[in-house]
Amino acid sequence: MATPNPTKHILVIPFPAQGHLPLLDLVHLLSIRHGFALSILVTPQNLPLIQPFLSSTPAASPLVFPLPSYPAIPSGIEHSRHLPPHIHPVLLSLPLSLLKPQILSWSKSIPNPITLLISDSFLGWTESLAREIGVPRINFASTGAFGTAVIDYLYLHVPKKSNESIQLESLPSSPSFPYPELPLVCRCYKPGDPDWEFIRESILANFSSWGVMTNTFNALESEYISYLKNFYGHNRVWAVGPIQPTGPVTSRGGNSSVSSAELTAWLATCPQKSVVYVCFGSQYTPSESQASAIAAALELSGVRFIWPLGGLSTVIPEGFEERTKGKGLVIRGWAPQVEILRHPAVGSFLTHCGWNSVLEGVVAGVTLLTWPVQAEQFINVKLLVEAVGMALKAASGSDAVPEAEELAKTFAESVGMRAGSLTDVVREKSVEMQREAAVAVKEGGSSHKDILDFVNAISLFIRH
Ligand SMILES: O=c1ccn([C@@H]2O[C@H](COP(=O)(O)OP(=O)(O)O[C@H]3O[C@H](CO)[C@@H](O)[C@H](O)[C@H]3O)[C@@H](O)[C@H]2O)c(=O)[nH]1
């Protein structure tokens, strides 16, 4: 562990959403390995959520400011998981931006000046904050390079609602997407609406950040990483993923509602690669008919499974748990996803393709079965299925209700209970990407090198 150096002081401004947490894992690594002192901006309700990070990062201190009220955000809400579904999480950027004067005066009052600001790409307003403090800013993108490229493109060339597919001309291979599959953060933009104009300006401000760090790796997205370098007009785009969870993987993002011992005991009864894991991330609850289709498919296929229903209210058919007793585990609440995926008994993952789930699946070498529902998930599927060829399409869209028989076949093929030549190809590609991901983060690997390159680049700004 490196000795913390107070002259290397990073102000970190995370975005309060589960899927954006890898920023904390990244700065943990910078602190532990490279001796950076960290100040983490956090609002009071979110302070307990970052406690595990603070406990494991001795040179990190919270910088706590109450969240100012803002009309677009119901009062008392400080985290995206508590926002009603009709409010896009990015709008939490608005009240946070009101903290700028306080952050500025705090930065002037401290004995160990800030060297650098790292903030989430949903917080592009921090670009002008960094300029006022007089330090460079790193824009941290929690989506992949392709996802980031698409969101950036769509804020430059705002698409009109259309029945035709929207083609993104200057991106590699000029991909096109049906309008409803474009990220909601882009489709929600309302020209002339002051809140959305602020968000647009904020995203455009990311383009002038001094550097960009992204949670991806070269072997997975080299084409889009190169594209981003070209787009931003410099090479300070560091692909540093897959960022590893800080501390025990069992507690990533929340306390699990099932004990590790219970899970391990059950998984120990299952043959290698025989279990299908089903999860839709932290922000989506499958509808009752979707949950029924999944349940029927699990039952019909006869596969072993683990299915966390989340803290929200997924309704599953009556009697399902009794009928599948021994074959599967239904988890009510938060599951230790990373731990589950890394268990050798798990063979495939029906996922909504949130970027963290994708990377966690890649690291674990499981076969990804894709069912994108929102955000940039359709873009991630294009990457995984069409560009890399390492995933199988299971369903698509928040309104989709797949045929139980078809989904059952996909489940069975994915764990080798049914022959399917495509699955072999896909499975081999998953194993190859798993290997590439492991190589990337090891000494000499592309992501490891990018972190060192980043540390060297910012040493120019360190005052001694
Ligand atoms: O029971 C659960 C459910 C989720 N997780 C974890 O929660 C995270 C979920 O992140 P992600 O898979 O990225 O999904 P979302 O929470 O939906 O993430 C949002 O943010 C991501 C990063 O910007 C985007 O890629 C997604 O599309 C967007 O929906 C992952 O680390 C999971 O391991 C658990 O540990 N247990």
PDBQT file of the ligand as one rigid body, heavy atoms in Angstrom, charges set to zero:
ROOT
HETATM    1  O1  LIG A 501     -29.336  -7.832  -6.705  1.00  0.00    +0.000 OA
HETATM    2  C1  LIG A 501     -28.431  -7.159  -7.196  1.00  0.00    +0.000 A 
HETATM    3  C2  LIG A 501     -28.636  -6.309  -8.321  1.00  0.00    +0.000 A 
HETATM    4  C3  LIG A 501     -27.569  -5.609  -8.817  1.00  0.00    +0.000 A 
HETATM    5  N1  LIG A 501     -26.339  -5.698  -8.232  1.00  0.00    +0.000 N 
HETATM    6  C4  LIG A 501     -25.203  -4.880  -8.726  1.00  0.00    +0.000 C 
HETATM    7  O2  LIG A 501     -25.684  -3.623  -9.157  1.00  0.00    +0.000 OA
HETATM    8  C5  LIG A 501     -24.954  -3.172 -10.275  1.00  0.00    +0.000 C 
HETATM    9  C6  LIG A 501     -25.942  -2.840 -11.373  1.00  0.00    +0.000 C 
HETATM   10  O3  LIG A 501     -25.294  -2.106 -12.372  1.00  0.00    +0.000 OA
HETATM   11  P1  LIG A 501     -25.642  -2.269 -13.926  1.00  0.00    +0.000 P 
HETATM   12  O4  LIG A 501     -25.563  -3.673 -14.311  1.00  0.00    +0.000 OA
HETATM   13  O5  LIG A 501     -24.750  -1.331 -14.688  1.00  0.00    +0.000 OA
HETATM   14  O6  LIG A 501     -27.155  -1.878 -14.042  1.00  0.00    +0.000 OA
HETATM   15  P2  LIG A 501     -28.018  -0.571 -13.583  1.00  0.00    +0.000 P 
HETATM   16  O7  LIG A 501     -28.095  -0.501 -12.144  1.00  0.00    +0.000 OA
HETATM   17  O8  LIG A 501     -29.279  -0.696 -14.348  1.00  0.00    +0.000 OA
HETATM   18  O9  LIG A 501     -27.105   0.635 -14.186  1.00  0.00    +0.000 OA
HETATM   19  C7  LIG A 501     -27.380   1.882 -14.805  1.00  0.00    +0.000 C 
HETATM   20  O10 LIG A 501     -26.065   2.474 -14.944  1.00  0.00    +0.000 OA
HETATM   21  C8  LIG A 501     -25.157   1.754 -15.787  1.00  0.00    +0.000 C 
HETATM   22  C9  LIG A 501     -23.831   2.499 -15.775  1.00  0.00    +0.000 C 
HETATM   23  O11 LIG A 501     -23.959   3.795 -16.279  1.00  0.00    +0.000 OA
HETATM   24  C10 LIG A 501     -25.730   1.610 -17.184  1.00  0.00    +0.000 C 
HETATM   25  O12 LIG A 501     -24.845   0.859 -17.997  1.00  0.00    +0.000 OA
HETATM   26  C11 LIG A 501     -27.101   0.949 -17.113  1.00  0.00    +0.000 C 
HETATM   27  O13 LIG A 501     -27.656   0.826 -18.404  1.00  0.00    +0.000 OA
HETATM   28  C12 LIG A 501     -28.010   1.759 -16.196  1.00  0.00    +0.000 C 
HETATM   29  O14 LIG A 501     -29.304   1.171 -16.119  1.00  0.00    +0.000 OA
HETATM   30  C13 LIG A 501     -23.983  -4.287 -10.649  1.00  0.00    +0.000 C 
HETATM   31  O15 LIG A 501     -22.692  -3.968 -10.131  1.00  0.00    +0.000 OA
HETATM   32  C14 LIG A 501     -24.543  -5.517  -9.933  1.00  0.00    +0.000 C 
HETATM   33  O16 LIG A 501     -23.550  -6.431  -9.530  1.00  0.00    +0.000 OA
HETATM   34  C15 LIG A 501     -26.133  -6.532  -7.151  1.00  0.00    +0.000 A 
HETATM   35  O17 LIG A 501     -25.010  -6.632  -6.627  1.00  0.00    +0.000 OA
HETATM   36  N2  LIG A 501     -27.190  -7.234  -6.665  1.00  0.00    +0.000 N 
ENDROOT
TORSDOF 0
